[in-house]
Amino acid sequence: MARRTSRPHPTPSQTLAPVTVACPHCQRPTRADYTNFRTVSRLDGVLRLALRVRRRHNLDCPLFLRPYRPEAEGRLALPHHESGLDGLALVGRLRHADHRSTTEIHQELVRRGLTLAQRTVTNLLDRYDELRTPHATDPDRLRRQLAGQGRVVLAIDGLPPDAGHEILWVLRDCVGGRVLLARSLLSATRYDLAALLAEVRDALPIPLTAVVSDGQHSIRKAVKEALPDATHRPCHFHYSRGAAKPIYEADRHAKEERKERVRGVRKIEREVEADADEESGVVRGYCAAVRGASTDDGRPPLVASGLKSLERLRAIRASLERLRWRGALPARSARLHRIVVEGLTETESLWPSVPRAYRWVWRVAQLLGNEAGRSGSEIRRRLRDSLRGMPRAARRDAELASPLRHFAKVTRSYWAGLFGRHGSSGVPRANDDPEQLFGSCRYNERRASGRKQASPGLVVRGSVRLVSGLLTRLEPGTELPLGPAGLEEWRRMRAELERRQEARRKQRRFRKDPVAYLGQLEKRLLELGLPA
């Protein structure tokens, strides 16, 4: 919604002049040439600025007539912006640290005396992210923070916010929890990822000793190319999920089929939901137990939700059979018993080797968990023995042949990085660090915006929003001074983000009117072919 009220008149005024009076190229004095005026809306009032601008008037100087504005201007506001940097800092803190929505931030700014449109809040948040990210990833700042750390253990992962768009790649230090680099890429080839790893490696003042990832092939090749001396440990969870995929898929299928067979429980619940006697309460309790056993899920692959559901339904059946044996089973409970028995009987033939297959999954997970503190060579030997036992188990049980072959194939693919190398102690076994960061980013975006899916701001501006959000939650009181170097970095970053935003706009225009969009492109190409 556009602003409907005029901007308040400025109350205080301030005159600023450049500190540097000599030309940086020829070291000759510059001339105070003219005065610019601008109005800045700050939290403490509307400020009127008079800016003395100096220029060099020597025709022989390459910087002839180049304006030099006051350096203190960068501590008050961005070029061509009405809001001050103190308002930008407040908007960023309210969004990322307090998780306020755009409407709530606008109400807070209006309460503090600022006159602005609600749409302006979104623009201010974008400017805040663009200013905060260079500060967080500044090489000099990272060198100072990492100087006493000793080493860097790098976690790398990609976040695809929206299907068909760029993937946001984040490289984060597991030791200090700092985001070293965040960048959106159209592809995830080994060359693209190797360039990101090399950029981080060259910027670090301390050695990069290990890399943790989900183990996809492009990341493995990129680490081998850019960091040949670093330990690369694939995530044990991703390995287990990939190796046991046929096993937990069969387990989930059996659970879904069993769930379909016990849907008659709901009819019994409707019959007794209005009754207040004790017997009806017991029947409702058994119905709730059946529904709880059918809907309880777990995170694959280590949690076998189908086996868990099977065991709980068997416990319910045993309890009802004990009541029937004693002659204390009511008629409605007898119907419930019949439903449970039929559900278990009809699904009994759905791959009965699931429990035996899961024993292999749990055995390997226990080995890699290494709660006994074994050495890498001992774990390697025990896992090799387990892999040698899989063909024998497959020959005894034909249903295990395909999933165990898949398990062995994936294990051989991950083999080189499962056990680590000498000196790799302290390297995480799972790639939890970026996963938790992505989860936190999604949670905070949903909490502030109410959007379940990834917001367009995260798709296009994820490389700055994720970093600025994390730094704001860690350091909510940091100011945003803007020097000449920071101004150039901000302009470069904003131009890159605008380029990516324009690509999104083109896609939206094409979807809205494909004929007009394509006709415009054809017209432009035809005009280029005309003689000058």
PyMOL commands that set and color helices and strands:
alter all, ss='L'
color gray80, all
select helices_A, chain A and resi 71-75+85-97+102-111+118-136+139-146+190-203+217-226+236-243+245-261+265-272+278-295+305-325+331-346+354-369+376-396+398-418+432-449+456-474+484-512+514-529
alter helices_A, ss='H'
color red, helices_A
select strands_A, chain A and resi 13-16+31-42+45-55+152-159+167-173+179-185+208-213+231-234
alter strands_A, ss='S'
color yellow, strands_A
deselect
rebuild
show_as cartoon
